[in-house]
């Protein structure tokens, strides 16, 4: 699965993105594809145990 999500455009705001469908994965790759002035990224990945309802 490959998808580009929009990010924030300043250093203080937060941007929330959700996957359109649940994903069962051992690893997740997060990669910045564009930036302004310098590249940086902060993120959280939220998940749940298999068989339980998602958040």
PABA-170454 format. One record per atom (N, C-alpha, C): residue in three letters; residue number from 0; x, y, z. Coordinates in Angstrom, 1 decimal, padded with zeros to 4 digits. Layout:
// residues N
+-----+-----+--------+--------+--------+
: res :   n :   east :  north :     up :
+-----+-----+--------+--------+--------+
: ala : NUM :      X :      Y :      Z :
...
+-----+-----+--------+--------+--------+
END
This chain:
// residues 55
+-----+-----+--------+--------+--------+
: res :   n :   east :  north :     up :
+-----+-----+--------+--------+--------+
: unk :   0 :  000.9 : -001.2 :  000.0 :
: unk :   0 :  000.0 :  000.0 :  000.0 :
: unk :   0 :  000.9 :  001.2 :  000.0 :
: unk :   1 :  000.7 :  002.1 : -000.9 :
: unk :   1 :  001.4 :  003.4 : -001.0 :
: unk :   1 :  000.4 :  004.5 : -001.1 :
: unk :   2 :  000.5 :  005.5 : -000.2 :
: unk :   2 : -000.4 :  006.6 : -000.2 :
: unk :   2 :  000.3 :  007.8 :  000.3 :
: unk :   3 :  000.1 :  009.0 : -000.3 :
: unk :   3 :  000.6 :  010.2 :  000.1 :
: unk :   3 : -000.4 :  011.0 :  000.9 :
: unk :   4 : -000.1 :  011.4 :  002.1 :
: unk :   4 : -001.0 :  012.1 :  003.0 :
: unk :   4 : -000.5 :  013.6 :  003.1 :
: unk :   5 : -001.4 :  014.6 :  003.1 :
: unk :   5 : -000.9 :  015.9 :  003.3 :
: unk :   5 : -000.4 :  016.2 :  004.7 :
: unk :   6 :  000.6 :  017.0 :  004.9 :
: unk :   6 :  001.1 :  017.4 :  006.2 :
: unk :   6 :  000.8 :  018.8 :  006.5 :
: unk :   7 :  001.4 :  019.2 :  007.7 :
: unk :   7 :  001.2 :  020.7 :  008.0 :
: unk :   7 :  002.2 :  021.5 :  007.2 :
: unk :   8 :  002.0 :  022.8 :  007.2 :
: unk :   8 :  002.8 :  023.7 :  006.4 :
: unk :   8 :  003.6 :  024.7 :  007.3 :
: unk :   9 :  003.5 :  024.5 :  008.6 :
: unk :   9 :  004.3 :  025.3 :  009.6 :
: unk :   9 :  004.8 :  024.4 :  010.7 :
: unk :  10 :  005.6 :  025.0 :  011.6 :
: unk :  10 :  006.3 :  024.2 :  012.6 :
: unk :  10 :  005.4 :  023.9 :  013.8 :
: unk :  11 :  004.3 :  024.5 :  014.0 :
: unk :  11 :  003.5 :  024.4 :  015.2 :
: unk :  11 :  002.2 :  023.6 :  015.1 :
: unk :  12 :  001.6 :  023.6 :  013.9 :
: unk :  12 :  000.3 :  023.0 :  013.7 :
: unk :  12 :  000.4 :  021.4 :  013.6 :
: unk :  13 : -000.7 :  020.7 :  013.9 :
: unk :  13 : -000.7 :  019.3 :  013.8 :
: unk :  13 : -001.6 :  018.9 :  012.7 :
: unk :  14 : -001.4 :  017.8 :  012.1 :
: unk :  14 : -002.2 :  017.3 :  011.0 :
: unk :  14 : -002.5 :  015.8 :  011.3 :
: unk :  15 : -003.8 :  015.5 :  011.2 :
: unk :  15 : -004.2 :  014.1 :  011.5 :
: unk :  15 : -004.7 :  013.5 :  010.2 :
: unk :  16 : -004.1 :  012.3 :  009.9 :
: unk :  16 : -004.5 :  011.5 :  008.7 :
: unk :  16 : -004.9 :  010.1 :  009.2 :
: unk :  17 : -005.9 :  009.5 :  008.6 :
: unk :  17 : -006.3 :  008.2 :  008.9 :
: unk :  17 : -006.2 :  007.3 :  007.6 :
: unk :  18 : -005.9 :  006.1 :  007.8 :
: unk :  18 : -005.9 :  005.1 :  006.7 :
: unk :  18 : -007.4 :  004.8 :  006.3 :
: unk :  19 : -007.7 :  004.7 :  005.0 :
: unk :  19 : -009.1 :  004.4 :  004.6 :
: unk :  19 : -009.6 :  003.1 :  005.1 :
: unk :  20 : -008.7 :  002.1 :  005.3 :
: unk :  20 : -009.2 :  000.8 :  005.7 :
: unk :  20 : -008.1 :  000.3 :  006.7 :
: unk :  21 : -008.5 : -000.6 :  007.6 :
: unk :  21 : -007.5 : -001.2 :  008.6 :
: unk :  21 : -006.4 : -001.9 :  007.9 :
: unk :  22 : -005.2 : -001.9 :  008.4 :
: unk :  22 : -004.0 : -002.5 :  007.9 :
: unk :  22 : -003.4 : -003.4 :  008.9 :
: unk :  23 : -003.2 : -004.6 :  008.6 :
: unk :  23 : -002.4 : -005.6 :  009.4 :
: unk :  23 : -001.0 : -005.6 :  009.0 :
: unk :  24 : -000.1 : -005.1 :  009.8 :
: unk :  24 :  001.3 : -004.9 :  009.4 :
: unk :  24 :  002.2 : -005.1 :  010.6 :
: unk :  25 :  003.4 : -005.6 :  010.3 :
: unk :  25 :  004.5 : -005.7 :  011.3 :
: unk :  25 :  005.3 : -004.4 :  011.3 :
: unk :  26 :  005.5 : -003.8 :  010.1 :
: unk :  26 :  006.3 : -002.6 :  010.0 :
: unk :  26 :  005.5 : -001.6 :  009.2 :
: unk :  27 :  005.8 : -000.3 :  009.4 :
: unk :  27 :  005.2 :  000.8 :  008.7 :
: unk :  27 :  006.3 :  001.7 :  008.3 :
: unk :  28 :  006.4 :  002.1 :  007.0 :
: unk :  28 :  007.4 :  003.1 :  006.5 :
: unk :  28 :  006.8 :  004.4 :  006.4 :
: unk :  29 :  007.4 :  005.4 :  007.0 :
: unk :  29 :  006.9 :  006.8 :  006.9 :
: unk :  29 :  008.1 :  007.5 :  006.2 :
: unk :  30 :  007.8 :  008.2 :  005.1 :
: unk :  30 :  008.8 :  008.9 :  004.3 :
: unk :  30 :  008.3 :  010.2 :  003.8 :
: unk :  31 :  009.1 :  011.3 :  004.1 :
: unk :  31 :  008.8 :  012.6 :  003.7 :
: unk :  31 :  009.1 :  012.7 :  002.2 :
: unk :  32 :  008.1 :  013.2 :  001.4 :
: unk :  32 :  008.3 :  013.3 : -000.1 :
: unk :  32 :  008.5 :  014.8 : -000.5 :
: unk :  33 :  008.1 :  015.7 :  000.3 :
: unk :  33 :  008.4 :  017.1 :  000.0 :
: unk :  33 :  008.5 :  017.9 :  001.3 :
: unk :  34 :  009.1 :  019.1 :  001.2 :
: unk :  34 :  009.3 :  019.9 :  002.4 :
: unk :  34 :  009.5 :  021.3 :  002.1 :
: unk :  35 :  009.5 :  022.2 :  003.1 :
: unk :  35 :  009.8 :  023.6 :  002.9 :
: unk :  35 :  011.0 :  023.9 :  003.8 :
: unk :  36 :  012.1 :  024.5 :  003.2 :
: unk :  36 :  013.3 :  024.9 :  003.9 :
: unk :  36 :  014.1 :  023.7 :  004.3 :
: unk :  37 :  013.6 :  022.9 :  005.2 :
: unk :  37 :  014.4 :  021.7 :  005.7 :
: unk :  37 :  013.4 :  020.6 :  006.0 :
: unk :  38 :  013.9 :  019.4 :  005.9 :
: unk :  38 :  013.0 :  018.2 :  006.1 :
: unk :  38 :  013.0 :  017.8 :  007.6 :
: unk :  39 :  011.8 :  017.6 :  008.1 :
: unk :  39 :  011.7 :  017.1 :  009.4 :
: unk :  39 :  010.3 :  016.4 :  009.5 :
: unk :  40 :  010.1 :  015.5 :  010.4 :
: unk :  40 :  008.9 :  014.8 :  010.5 :
: unk :  40 :  008.7 :  014.3 :  011.9 :
: unk :  41 :  007.4 :  014.4 :  012.4 :
: unk :  41 :  007.1 :  013.8 :  013.7 :
: unk :  41 :  005.7 :  013.1 :  013.5 :
: unk :  42 :  005.6 :  012.0 :  014.0 :
: unk :  42 :  004.4 :  011.2 :  013.8 :
: unk :  42 :  004.1 :  010.2 :  014.9 :
: unk :  43 :  002.9 :  009.8 :  015.0 :
: unk :  43 :  002.5 :  008.7 :  015.9 :
: unk :  43 :  001.7 :  007.7 :  015.1 :
: unk :  44 :  001.9 :  006.4 :  015.4 :
: unk :  44 :  001.1 :  005.4 :  014.7 :
: unk :  44 :  000.3 :  004.7 :  015.9 :
: unk :  45 : -001.0 :  004.8 :  015.7 :
: unk :  45 : -001.9 :  004.2 :  016.7 :
: unk :  45 : -002.4 :  002.8 :  016.2 :
: unk :  46 : -002.5 :  001.9 :  017.1 :
: unk :  46 : -003.0 :  000.6 :  016.6 :
: unk :  46 : -003.7 : -000.1 :  017.7 :
: unk :  47 : -004.1 : -001.3 :  017.4 :
: unk :  47 : -004.8 : -002.2 :  018.4 :
: unk :  47 : -004.5 : -003.6 :  018.2 :
: unk :  48 : -004.8 : -004.5 :  019.2 :
: unk :  48 : -004.5 : -005.9 :  019.0 :
: unk :  48 : -005.5 : -006.5 :  018.1 :
: unk :  49 : -005.0 : -007.5 :  017.4 :
: unk :  49 : -005.9 : -008.2 :  016.4 :
: unk :  49 : -007.1 : -008.8 :  017.1 :
: unk :  50 : -008.2 : -008.7 :  016.4 :
: unk :  50 : -009.5 : -009.2 :  017.0 :
: unk :  50 : -010.2 : -008.2 :  017.9 :
: unk :  51 : -009.6 : -007.1 :  018.2 :
: unk :  51 : -010.3 : -006.0 :  018.9 :
: unk :  51 : -010.8 : -004.9 :  018.0 :
: unk :  52 : -011.8 : -004.2 :  018.5 :
: unk :  52 : -012.3 : -003.1 :  017.7 :
: unk :  52 : -011.2 : -002.0 :  017.6 :
: unk :  53 : -011.1 : -001.3 :  016.5 :
: unk :  53 : -010.1 : -000.2 :  016.4 :
: unk :  53 : -010.6 :  001.0 :  017.3 :
: unk :  54 : -009.7 :  001.9 :  017.5 :
: unk :  54 : -010.0 :  003.1 :  018.3 :
: unk :  54 : -011.2 :  003.8 :  017.8 :
+-----+-----+--------+--------+--------+
END
